[in-house]
Amino acid sequence: MEYVGLLAPIAFVFAISAYSQLAALRREIESLKVEIEKIKAK
């Protein structure tokens, strides 16, 4: 059980990293949506 306490900070770092990657992916998807709308408008 002692190991769980030691792994918690590492898990937190991975969670923050995953959240950051998700936010970047969402921004990329939004920019691609804008590009698709521009192409459709032509």
N, C-alpha and C positions, 0 to 999 in steps of 0.2 A: 504493500500500500504506500510505502514511502516514495516509490517511483512515480506514482501518479502526480504527486506534488512537484516533482522535478520536471515532469513533462509538460505541465500546464503553461509555463512561459513559452516554451517552444511551440505548443499548439496555438497560443495567442498570436505569435509572430506569423505563423502560417495562415491563420484566419485573417489577419490584417492584410497580408499579401494577397490573398485570394479576393478579398473585398476590393482592393485597389485594382486588381486585374479585371474584375467584373465591371467596375466603373469605367475603366478605359475601353472595354469591349462595348459597353453601352454607348459611349461617345462615338466610337467608330461606326456602330450600327446607325446611329442618328445621322452622321455625316453621309453614309452611304444612301440612306433614305432620301436625303436632300438631293444627292447626285442623280438618283433614279427619277425623282420628280422633275428635275431639270431636263433630263433626256426625254421623258414622256411629254413635256410641254413643247418640245420642238416640233 
